[in-house]
Amino acid sequence: MSVTYLVTPFHEKDQVKALGARWDPGRRQWYVPEGRDLAPFAAWLPADLQAAHDAVADSLPAVSPPTASSALSLSGGKGVPLSRLLAGVAQSVAQAFPEGVWTLVEVVDARLRNGHVYLEVSERDERGTVLAKSNAVIWASQAERILPGFEQATGAQVGPGIKLLVRARPVFKPQYGFSLEIDAIDAGYTLGDLEARKREIRERLQREGLFDLNKRLPAPWDFNHVLVIAPEGAAGLGDFQAEASRLQTFGVCQFTYAYSRFQGEGAAAQIRVELHSALEQIRLNHPWVPDAVVIIRGGGAVNDLAWLNDYDLARAVCELDIPLFTGIGHERDSTVLDEVAHQAFDTPSKVIGGIERVILQRVREAQSAFDEVARGARRQVEHARRVLQSTYLGIEAGAGRAVATARRDVPALFNEVRTAARQTLKDARQTSQALMREIAGQGPDKTLGRGFALVRDARGQPITSAHGPDVAGAPISIEFRDGHRQAVLGEEVST
């Protein structure tokens, strides 16, 4: 932070405080915050700044409203020449700022011509309103001295969007107007600003409980479909596609691509729009959703990648319900997207390498499972073959024993059967003779002799039922052991 410290007596502290000065307890000194006009604090400025302020004020000619006569005299050619007026301004500026002043600027535009770096710089408030704007230049001799060291220390290049702490000397030239001549850049401030921007986003996401939402999603078990967001035609995308196309050609994994700018004003918003649009189209037109989303871009200056340090884009990644992988820049590069992603890789090539490793792991696991199934099947077949062979041998041996036993036992059994058959025939013969005698001894005479009688109708047919067709009064004949008697049927008596 660049501030201006004041020389303030104790009894005047309330005056500077009322004008907006703040107290630094570490230095025990009042200071003017960055960006505030120093004019109200002229009485308390340090001696060097006081002299510069007074020189600028004294160098400006007093101006009073013109009268009618003065206007007439000016029209007659007695005015101050513009070159003289501007020369006075140039002299005043030179006297006020004999040396450069460390100044905070944000680069709006940068152009290189003949080794000179021409800049447009500004200061904006938190809402983005421009508070000040100026042209600036780093002459070729200075650029050769300061830029390589700055780029090596920060990994950034002087370009649009980057904030710098520069040592700049205000210069006014009658022919070209006002500009700042820069002869030094504080690399530490730029690094601090870039890191501060990331820290602010990181802390806000953590306060809102969003920071590690995507990280907590289950990692993809395998990769069948992947959505890739990248700058169209970029070298990093080409490295990624070299391997991805091979996987897609063989039907291993399908890749869907969406393209966006990755640097410049509005780049983060465009990435977010392309991401959501691509996911919506996939969900509308396909029965599947991606196993992962990949955001990749090749290397570049730190300030080129700094466009990705955007709160809204980082939040969109956190709230995504699909694991997101990043491959942004080189190994030393890091953005907020890398911090909130499910998994961050150093480069686009390493992203596709990571995807390939998972696919290869699944292939190896499937091959191992197949081999285990095949080994198990072979073991079962071999076991069944052994059991079948053993069973067959047992059956064969048992059958042989059974045949041998049968061959040995058949004669004896045959004799037993023959003897038993003869005995059975003999017994049957005796039984049948006895039955015949029994039957012969059971004639009518013997039956009548035991007290039975034989009843016949008028036709001489035996009557065997009390419910015969004969009616009451019909004649009947009753045969006894020793003779016959005639009778008449009476009425049926109920019992």
Secondary structure as GFF3:
##gff-version 3
##sequence-region A 1 495
A	DSSP	beta_strand	4	5	.	.	.	ID=ss1
A	DSSP	three_ten_helix	10	12	.	.	.	ID=ss2
A	DSSP	alpha_helix	13	18	.	.	.	ID=ss3
A	DSSP	beta_strand	22	24	.	.	.	ID=ss4
A	DSSP	beta_strand	29	32	.	.	.	ID=ss5
A	DSSP	three_ten_helix	39	44	.	.	.	ID=ss6
A	DSSP	alpha_helix	47	59	.	.	.	ID=ss7
A	DSSP	alpha_helix	68	73	.	.	.	ID=ss8
A	DSSP	pi_helix	74	78	.	.	.	ID=ss9
A	DSSP	alpha_helix	82	96	.	.	.	ID=ss10
A	DSSP	beta_strand	101	113	.	.	.	ID=ss11
A	DSSP	beta_strand	116	124	.	.	.	ID=ss12
A	DSSP	beta_strand	130	138	.	.	.	ID=ss13
A	DSSP	alpha_helix	140	154	.	.	.	ID=ss14
A	DSSP	beta_strand	163	173	.	.	.	ID=ss15
A	DSSP	beta_strand	177	185	.	.	.	ID=ss16
A	DSSP	alpha_helix	187	207	.	.	.	ID=ss17
A	DSSP	beta_strand	225	230	.	.	.	ID=ss18
A	DSSP	alpha_helix	235	249	.	.	.	ID=ss19
A	DSSP	beta_strand	254	259	.	.	.	ID=ss20
A	DSSP	alpha_helix	267	285	.	.	.	ID=ss21
A	DSSP	beta_strand	292	297	.	.	.	ID=ss22
A	DSSP	alpha_helix	302	305	.	.	.	ID=ss23
A	DSSP	three_ten_helix	306	308	.	.	.	ID=ss24
A	DSSP	alpha_helix	311	319	.	.	.	ID=ss25
A	DSSP	beta_strand	324	328	.	.	.	ID=ss26
A	DSSP	alpha_helix	336	340	.	.	.	ID=ss27
A	DSSP	beta_strand	343	345	.	.	.	ID=ss28
A	DSSP	alpha_helix	348	440	.	.	.	ID=ss29
A	DSSP	alpha_helix	444	449	.	.	.	ID=ss30
A	DSSP	beta_strand	454	456	.	.	.	ID=ss31
A	DSSP	beta_strand	475	480	.	.	.	ID=ss32
A	DSSP	beta_strand	483	488	.	.	.	ID=ss33
###
